[in-house]
Amino acid sequence: MTRQAYSSMLLSTAAALTLAFSLNASAAVDVDAAKSLARENNCFKCHGVDKEKDGPSYKKVAEKYRGKADAEAKLIHHVTSGEKAKFPDGHEEEHKNINGKASPEAIKNLVDWILSL
């Protein structure tokens, strides 16, 4: 095998693995379950998928955290801790927590869905 053919084969393999991992990560999100959890917790009262409300749209949240290694952890903390949220008029309130009956996996799925937008 020539050096050029070997390099080409390595690049093809790397591209295939990258695609496989990215598809697998996307496939892991259960969109219906994420939206259901968001509805159950009235998240859509303040957040739209692509429309600003009292809170930022989920697409805007995804843009803010895109490429950041700690994005998932930060958002999980945000939806479970009651930390302060700033509103358009400048006032702050405690962010509503996800219902305590939700499993850690369900919360992670919700956050992963938001980050996938």
Contacts in CASP RR format, 6 or more apart in sequence:
PFRMAT RR
TARGET T0000
AUTHOR 0000-0000-0000
METHOD contacts of the structure
MODEL  1
MTRQAYSSMLLSTAAALTLAFSLNASAAVDVDAAKSLARENNCFKCHGVD
KEKDGPSYKKVAEKYRGKADAEAKLIHHVTSGEKAKFPDGHEEEHKNING
KASPEAIKNLVDWILSL
1 9 0 8 1.000
26 116 0 8 1.000
28 112 0 8 1.000
29 109 0 8 1.000
29 112 0 8 1.000
29 113 0 8 1.000
29 116 0 8 1.000
30 109 0 8 1.000
30 113 0 8 1.000
31 113 0 8 1.000
33 106 0 8 1.000
33 109 0 8 1.000
34 109 0 8 1.000
34 110 0 8 1.000
34 112 0 8 1.000
34 113 0 8 1.000
34 114 0 8 1.000
35 113 0 8 1.000
37 43 0 8 1.000
37 98 0 8 1.000
37 102 0 8 1.000
37 106 0 8 1.000
37 107 0 8 1.000
37 109 0 8 1.000
37 110 0 8 1.000
38 44 0 8 1.000
38 47 0 8 1.000
38 110 0 8 1.000
40 99 0 8 1.000
41 96 0 8 1.000
41 98 0 8 1.000
41 99 0 8 1.000
41 102 0 8 1.000
42 96 0 8 1.000
43 96 0 8 1.000
45 53 0 8 1.000
45 54 0 8 1.000
46 53 0 8 1.000
46 54 0 8 1.000
46 55 0 8 1.000
47 53 0 8 1.000
47 55 0 8 1.000
47 56 0 8 1.000
47 57 0 8 1.000
47 58 0 8 1.000
47 61 0 8 1.000
48 57 0 8 1.000
48 58 0 8 1.000
49 57 0 8 1.000
49 58 0 8 1.000
49 59 0 8 1.000
49 117 0 8 1.000
50 57 0 8 1.000
50 58 0 8 1.000
50 59 0 8 1.000
50 117 0 8 1.000
51 57 0 8 1.000
52 60 0 8 1.000
54 87 0 8 1.000
54 88 0 8 1.000
55 85 0 8 1.000
55 87 0 8 1.000
55 88 0 8 1.000
56 64 0 8 1.000
58 114 0 8 1.000
58 117 0 8 1.000
59 117 0 8 1.000
61 75 0 8 1.000
61 114 0 8 1.000
61 115 0 8 1.000
61 117 0 8 1.000
62 114 0 8 1.000
62 115 0 8 1.000
62 116 0 8 1.000
62 117 0 8 1.000
65 71 0 8 1.000
65 74 0 8 1.000
65 75 0 8 1.000
65 115 0 8 1.000
66 115 0 8 1.000
68 74 0 8 1.000
71 115 0 8 1.000
72 108 0 8 1.000
72 111 0 8 1.000
72 112 0 8 1.000
72 115 0 8 1.000
75 111 0 8 1.000
75 114 0 8 1.000
75 115 0 8 1.000
76 107 0 8 1.000
76 108 0 8 1.000
76 111 0 8 1.000
77 83 0 8 1.000
78 95 0 8 1.000
79 95 0 8 1.000
79 97 0 8 1.000
79 98 0 8 1.000
79 107 0 8 1.000
79 110 0 8 1.000
79 111 0 8 1.000
80 97 0 8 1.000
80 98 0 8 1.000
80 107 0 8 1.000
81 95 0 8 1.000
81 97 0 8 1.000
82 94 0 8 1.000
82 95 0 8 1.000
82 96 0 8 1.000
82 97 0 8 1.000
83 94 0 8 1.000
83 95 0 8 1.000
84 92 0 8 1.000
84 93 0 8 1.000
84 94 0 8 1.000
84 95 0 8 1.000
85 92 0 8 1.000
85 93 0 8 1.000
85 94 0 8 1.000
85 95 0 8 1.000
86 92 0 8 1.000
87 93 0 8 1.000
98 107 0 8 1.000
98 110 0 8 1.000
END
